[in-house]
Amino acid sequence: MPITLNHTIVPAVDNEAAARFFASVMGLDYRGAHRHFAPVKVNDSLTLDFMSVENPVGHHLAFDVDSSSFDAILARLHAAGVPYGNDPSEPDNGRIDHPLCPRGLYFTDDAGNLYEVMSPR
């Protein structure tokens, strides 16, 4: 069996708000908190478990998506007024010309988590 990532814990100021935010931007389903985690199932093999912590330190999470998913994510960011950018040091510059792929962007949440979305076209 190959090694796969099953889940990771994502620090949050408010775990449920962070889970709702991430799920809404990425077009995923959030079904509510489970114990002290607010899980968002990303795909069949990965869940992000958002956990409220007193002083969250942000993580960097990167996702490969197809072109239509990228377009939908970008549209949801625009609709929600969430800043995005093509550089991790400037995740609010409004650009999607990513240095590692044809189109890509970064956006952040309240805990400083830096989300990266990359598309092959």
MDAnalysis code that builds the backbone (N, CA, C; Angstrom):
import MDAnalysis as mda
import numpy as np

u = mda.Universe.empty(363, n_residues=121, atom_resindex=np.repeat(np.arange(121), 3), trajectory=True)
u.add_TopologyAttr("name", ["N", "CA", "C"] * 121)
u.add_TopologyAttr("resid", np.arange(1, 122))
u.add_TopologyAttr("resname", ["MET", "PRO", "ILE", "THR", "LEU", "ASN", "HIS", "THR", "ILE", "VAL", "PRO", "ALA", "VAL", "ASP", "ASN", "GLU", "ALA", "ALA", "ALA", "ARG", "PHE", "PHE", "ALA", "SER", "VAL", "MET", "GLY", "LEU", "ASP", "TYR", "ARG", "GLY", "ALA", "HIS", "ARG", "HIS", "PHE", "ALA", "PRO", "VAL", "LYS", "VAL", "ASN", "ASP", "SER", "LEU", "THR", "LEU", "ASP", "PHE", "MET", "SER", "VAL", "GLU", "ASN", "PRO", "VAL", "GLY", "HIS", "HIS", "LEU", "ALA", "PHE", "ASP", "VAL", "ASP", "SER", "SER", "SER", "PHE", "ASP", "ALA", "ILE", "LEU", "ALA", "ARG", "LEU", "HIS", "ALA", "ALA", "GLY", "VAL", "PRO", "TYR", "GLY", "ASN", "ASP", "PRO", "SER", "GLU", "PRO", "ASP", "ASN", "GLY", "ARG", "ILE", "ASP", "HIS", "PRO", "LEU", "CYS", "PRO", "ARG", "GLY", "LEU", "TYR", "PHE", "THR", "ASP", "ASP", "ALA", "GLY", "ASN", "LEU", "TYR", "GLU", "VAL", "MET", "SER", "PRO", "ARG"])
u.atoms.positions = np.array([
    [0.849, -1.185, 0.000],
    [0.000, 0.000, 0.000],
    [0.884, 1.234, 0.000],
    [0.634, 2.166, -0.928],
    [1.424, 3.402, -0.940],
    [1.056, 4.284, 0.249],
    [1.965, 5.141, 0.629],
    [1.692, 6.097, 1.705],
    [0.797, 7.199, 1.160],
    [-0.291, 7.441, 1.851],
    [-1.179, 8.542, 1.490],
    [-1.481, 9.347, 2.744],
    [-1.782, 10.597, 2.575],
    [-2.162, 11.448, 3.694],
    [-3.647, 11.267, 3.946],
    [-4.004, 10.838, 5.149],
    [-5.397, 10.576, 5.516],
    [-6.073, 11.853, 6.006],
    [-5.417, 12.575, 6.906],
    [-5.965, 13.834, 7.397],
    [-4.826, 14.665, 7.974],
    [-5.103, 15.927, 8.140],
    [-4.172, 16.813, 8.823],
    [-4.986, 17.779, 9.656],
    [-4.392, 18.239, 10.737],
    [-5.067, 19.196, 11.610],
    [-4.673, 20.602, 11.169],
    [-5.671, 21.444, 10.988],
    [-5.456, 22.816, 10.556],
    [-5.811, 23.725, 11.730],
    [-4.845, 24.518, 12.231],
    [-5.133, 25.408, 13.352],
    [-6.092, 26.516, 12.933],
    [-6.968, 26.893, 13.858],
    [-7.974, 27.906, 13.544],
    [-8.274, 28.759, 14.762],
    [-8.693, 29.985, 14.522],
    [-9.201, 30.843, 15.583],
    [-10.545, 30.287, 16.043],
    [-11.400, 29.967, 15.082],
    [-12.720, 29.372, 15.317],
    [-12.840, 28.222, 14.324],
    [-12.782, 26.987, 14.827],
    [-12.711, 25.837, 13.927],
    [-13.906, 25.731, 12.978],
    [-15.102, 26.001, 13.458],
    [-16.265, 25.874, 12.585],
    [-16.301, 26.985, 11.527],
    [-15.961, 28.189, 11.901],
    [-15.924, 29.283, 10.922],
    [-14.849, 29.006, 9.873],
    [-13.695, 28.510, 10.292],
    [-12.612, 28.200, 9.359],
    [-13.013, 27.074, 8.418],
    [-13.668, 26.054, 8.947],
    [-14.109, 24.930, 8.115],
    [-15.149, 25.398, 7.100],
    [-16.092, 26.217, 7.541],
    [-17.114, 26.747, 6.623],
    [-16.474, 27.599, 5.525],
    [-15.513, 28.450, 5.909],
    [-14.828, 29.312, 4.948],
    [-14.108, 28.473, 3.897],
    [-13.284, 27.522, 4.344],
    [-12.531, 26.679, 3.420],
    [-13.477, 25.894, 2.510],
    [-14.469, 25.268, 3.088],
    [-15.418, 24.470, 2.302],
    [-16.145, 25.335, 1.276],
    [-16.532, 26.550, 1.665],
    [-17.268, 27.400, 0.730],
    [-16.390, 27.835, -0.438],
    [-15.147, 28.198, -0.178],
    [-14.243, 28.614, -1.251],
    [-13.928, 27.455, -2.183],
    [-13.678, 26.285, -1.611],
    [-13.253, 25.136, -2.409],
    [-14.427, 24.355, -3.010],
    [-15.647, 24.715, -2.662],
    [-16.808, 24.018, -3.204],
    [-17.012, 22.646, -2.585],
    [-16.685, 22.537, -1.295],
    [-16.799, 21.272, -0.576],
    [-17.938, 21.338, 0.429],
    [-18.307, 20.188, 0.953],
    [-19.400, 20.080, 1.911],
    [-18.848, 20.106, 3.333],
    [-19.412, 20.937, 4.187],
    [-19.068, 20.927, 5.615],
    [-20.314, 20.511, 6.371],
    [-20.202, 19.453, 7.155],
    [-21.368, 18.880, 7.828],
    [-21.427, 19.156, 9.330],
    [-20.527, 19.972, 9.852],
    [-20.568, 20.313, 11.264],
    [-19.451, 19.667, 12.062],
    [-19.296, 20.166, 13.273],
    [-18.210, 19.724, 14.142],
    [-18.432, 18.301, 14.641],
    [-17.325, 17.647, 14.876],
    [-17.317, 16.306, 15.461],
    [-16.316, 16.345, 16.598],
    [-16.818, 16.284, 17.815],
    [-16.002, 16.472, 19.020],
    [-15.321, 17.827, 18.948],
    [-13.985, 17.880, 19.037],
    [-13.311, 19.182, 19.022],
    [-12.735, 19.530, 17.640],
    [-13.124, 18.765, 16.622],
    [-12.690, 19.048, 15.256],
    [-13.872, 19.473, 14.391],
    [-13.550, 20.262, 13.377],
    [-14.534, 20.620, 12.349],
    [-13.979, 20.067, 11.040],
    [-14.351, 18.827, 10.696],
    [-13.758, 18.167, 9.530],
    [-14.380, 18.592, 8.199],
    [-13.507, 18.718, 7.198],
    [-13.950, 18.952, 5.829],
    [-13.298, 17.865, 4.976],
    [-14.120, 17.031, 4.375],
    [-13.611, 15.964, 3.509],
    [-13.250, 16.574, 2.157],
    [-11.964, 16.502, 1.817],
    [-11.458, 17.079, 0.574],
    [-11.666, 16.110, -0.587],
    [-11.399, 14.835, -0.336],
    [-11.603, 13.784, -1.339],
    [-11.717, 12.449, -0.604],
    [-11.712, 11.354, -1.321],
    [-11.897, 10.042, -0.697],
    [-10.792, 9.661, 0.276],
    [-9.629, 10.302, 0.167],
    [-8.519, 9.908, 1.032],
    [-7.981, 11.022, 1.923],
    [-8.574, 12.207, 1.896],
    [-8.047, 13.315, 2.701],
    [-9.153, 14.124, 3.357],
    [-8.998, 14.329, 4.652],
    [-9.871, 15.197, 5.431],
    [-9.019, 16.241, 6.130],
    [-9.469, 17.484, 6.110],
    [-8.835, 18.535, 6.915],
    [-9.667, 18.683, 8.174],
    [-9.032, 18.510, 9.315],
    [-9.691, 18.646, 10.612],
    [-9.309, 19.993, 11.209],
    [-10.217, 20.954, 11.147],
    [-9.963, 22.271, 11.717],
    [-10.136, 22.194, 13.222],
    [-9.186, 22.772, 13.949],
    [-9.208, 22.718, 15.408],
    [-8.937, 24.117, 15.956],
    [-9.820, 24.580, 16.826],
    [-9.611, 25.872, 17.465],
    [-8.446, 25.760, 18.445],
    [-7.528, 26.712, 18.345],
    [-6.402, 26.781, 19.270],
    [-6.247, 28.227, 19.719],
    [-5.641, 28.398, 20.870],
    [-5.533, 29.742, 21.450],
    [-4.707, 30.690, 20.587],
    [-3.549, 30.263, 20.142],
    [-2.673, 31.100, 19.323],
    [-2.296, 30.339, 18.054],
    [-3.179, 30.302, 17.071],
    [-2.896, 29.494, 15.878],
    [-1.705, 30.027, 15.091],
    [-0.933, 29.094, 14.592],
    [0.160, 29.404, 13.683],
    [-0.216, 28.761, 12.355],
    [-0.306, 29.568, 11.331],
    [-0.796, 29.086, 10.052],
    [0.086, 28.048, 9.389],
    [-0.539, 27.207, 8.598],
    [0.126, 26.195, 7.778],
    [-0.025, 26.569, 6.314],
    [0.756, 25.913, 5.477],
    [0.625, 26.056, 4.022],
    [0.056, 24.749, 3.506],
    [-1.085, 24.830, 2.832],
    [-1.721, 23.655, 2.249],
    [-1.910, 23.915, 0.760],
    [-1.389, 23.023, -0.090],
    [-1.435, 23.209, -1.540],
    [-2.303, 22.134, -2.180],
    [-3.091, 22.545, -3.169],
    [-4.025, 21.649, -3.840],
    [-3.889, 21.771, -5.349],
    [-3.841, 20.634, -6.028],
    [-3.933, 20.583, -7.483],
    [-5.402, 20.428, -7.831],
    [-5.871, 21.214, -8.777],
    [-7.271, 21.126, -9.218],
    [-7.305, 21.182, -10.745],
    [-8.387, 20.696, -11.329],
    [-8.537, 20.808, -12.767],
    [-8.975, 22.228, -13.117],
    [-8.972, 22.519, -14.404],
    [-9.251, 23.870, -14.883],
    [-10.631, 24.384, -14.479],
    [-11.651, 23.536, -14.592],
    [-13.007, 23.998, -14.247],
    [-13.141, 24.223, -12.743],
    [-12.492, 23.403, -11.936],
    [-12.514, 23.615, -10.480],
    [-11.806, 24.917, -10.128],
    [-10.689, 25.199, -10.799],
    [-9.973, 26.446, -10.562],
    [-10.877, 27.641, -10.876],
    [-11.548, 27.585, -12.026],
    [-12.457, 28.679, -12.399],
    [-13.536, 28.881, -11.340],
    [-14.084, 27.788, -10.824],
    [-15.144, 27.877, -9.814],
    [-14.606, 28.448, -8.505],
    [-13.411, 28.023, -8.101],
    [-12.792, 28.546, -6.869],
    [-12.540, 30.041, -7.026],
    [-11.981, 30.434, -8.158],
    [-11.708, 31.854, -8.409],
    [-13.007, 32.660, -8.369],
    [-14.061, 32.137, -8.953],
    [-15.356, 32.833, -8.935],
    [-15.885, 32.972, -7.509],
    [-15.733, 31.921, -6.695],
    [-16.204, 32.002, -5.301],
    [-15.374, 32.994, -4.499],
    [-14.067, 33.051, -4.748],
    [-13.227, 34.050, -4.068],
    [-13.692, 35.456, -4.440],
    [-13.919, 35.692, -5.734],
    [-14.417, 36.997, -6.193],
    [-15.745, 37.334, -5.521],
    [-16.681, 36.391, -5.544],
    [-18.022, 36.636, -5.000],
    [-17.982, 36.949, -3.508],
    [-17.063, 36.310, -2.790],
    [-16.962, 36.511, -1.344],
    [-16.051, 37.687, -0.990],
    [-15.401, 38.272, -1.978],
    [-14.491, 39.386, -1.711],
    [-13.233, 38.962, -0.976],
    [-12.812, 37.718, -1.183],
    [-11.608, 37.201, -0.523],
    [-10.399, 37.537, -1.390],
    [-9.415, 38.228, -0.832],
    [-8.215, 38.546, -1.603],
    [-7.442, 37.273, -1.963],
    [-6.773, 37.306, -3.111],
    [-5.945, 36.192, -3.558],
    [-4.783, 36.780, -4.342],
    [-3.766, 35.965, -4.568],
    [-2.624, 36.428, -5.350],
    [-1.776, 35.270, -5.825],
    [-0.780, 35.592, -6.631],
    [0.055, 34.559, -7.236],
    [1.358, 34.323, -6.483],
    [1.552, 34.986, -5.364],
    [2.815, 34.912, -4.629],
    [2.501, 34.710, -3.148],
    [3.156, 33.752, -2.499],
    [2.856, 33.529, -1.080],
    [3.177, 34.732, -0.187],
    [4.089, 35.581, -0.640],
    [4.390, 36.779, 0.149],
    [3.436, 37.926, -0.180],
    [2.634, 37.767, -1.239],
    [1.620, 38.746, -1.632],
    [0.331, 38.026, -2.010],
    [-0.310, 37.360, -1.049],
    [-1.502, 36.588, -1.396],
    [-2.736, 37.454, -1.650],
    [-2.507, 38.739, -1.870],
    [-3.627, 39.651, -2.120],
    [-3.384, 40.541, -3.336],
    [-2.460, 40.125, -4.226],
    [-2.134, 40.978, -5.369],
    [-3.090, 40.800, -6.555],
    [-4.066, 39.895, -6.452],
    [-5.086, 39.733, -7.478],
    [-4.620, 39.041, -8.748],
    [-3.452, 38.424, -8.711],
    [-2.912, 37.771, -9.907],
    [-3.020, 36.253, -9.792],
    [-3.072, 35.586, -10.953],
    [-3.139, 34.115, -10.965],
    [-2.043, 33.504, -11.849],
    [-1.080, 34.304, -12.292],
    [0.031, 33.781, -13.099],
    [1.082, 33.204, -12.146],
    [0.878, 31.964, -11.795],
    [1.669, 31.244, -10.796],
    [3.028, 30.844, -11.369],
    [4.092, 30.896, -10.575],
    [5.416, 30.552, -11.107],
    [5.625, 29.055, -11.374],
    [4.795, 28.176, -10.816],
    [5.004, 26.732, -10.968],
    [4.009, 26.036, -11.885],
    [2.995, 26.757, -12.331],
    [1.963, 26.148, -13.169],
    [1.296, 27.258, -13.983],
    [0.531, 26.884, -15.011],
    [-0.109, 27.921, -15.846],
    [-1.008, 28.884, -15.070],
    [-1.805, 28.359, -14.126],
    [-2.654, 29.224, -13.303],
    [-2.616, 28.727, -11.878],
    [-2.506, 29.658, -10.959],
    [-2.493, 29.298, -9.550],
    [-2.692, 30.527, -8.696],
    [-3.100, 30.278, -7.468],
    [-3.329, 31.397, -6.558],
    [-3.154, 30.948, -5.117],
    [-2.992, 31.929, -4.262],
    [-2.914, 31.746, -2.814],
    [-4.014, 32.586, -2.185],
    [-4.543, 32.115, -1.057],
    [-5.435, 32.924, -0.236],
    [-5.236, 32.493, 1.206],
    [-5.597, 33.357, 2.140],
    [-5.372, 33.071, 3.555],
    [-6.682, 33.096, 4.329],
    [-6.626, 32.540, 5.545],
    [-7.775, 32.619, 6.448],
    [-7.377, 33.400, 7.693],
    [-8.290, 33.506, 8.644],
    [-8.062, 34.316, 9.842],
    [-6.906, 33.823, 10.707],
    [-6.566, 32.537, 10.624],
    [-5.474, 31.982, 11.433],
    [-4.132, 32.093, 10.724],
    [-4.123, 32.641, 9.511],
    [-2.880, 32.757, 8.762],
    [-2.535, 31.522, 7.952],
    [-3.479, 30.580, 7.824],
    [-3.240, 29.438, 6.950],
    [-3.184, 29.950, 5.517],
    [-2.201, 29.473, 4.781],
    [-2.004, 29.895, 3.400],
    [-2.400, 28.742, 2.489],
    [-3.485, 28.918, 1.751],
    [-3.987, 27.906, 0.837],
    [-3.481, 28.228, -0.569],
    [-2.992, 27.202, -1.250],
    [-2.491, 27.343, -2.613],
    [-3.317, 26.434, -3.510],
    [-3.770, 26.979, -4.636],
    [-4.576, 26.233, -5.595],
    [-3.887, 26.348, -6.939],
    [-3.553, 25.186, -7.540],
    [-2.814, 25.168, -8.796],
    [-3.575, 24.384, -9.861],
    [-3.553, 24.924, -11.093],
    [-4.256, 24.296, -12.207],
    [-3.316, 24.139, -13.404],
    [-3.441, 23.025, -14.129],
    [-2.573, 22.814, -15.283],
    [-2.909, 23.712, -16.471],
    [-4.082, 24.353, -16.489],
    [-4.443, 25.308, -17.558],
    [-5.356, 26.367, -17.017],
])
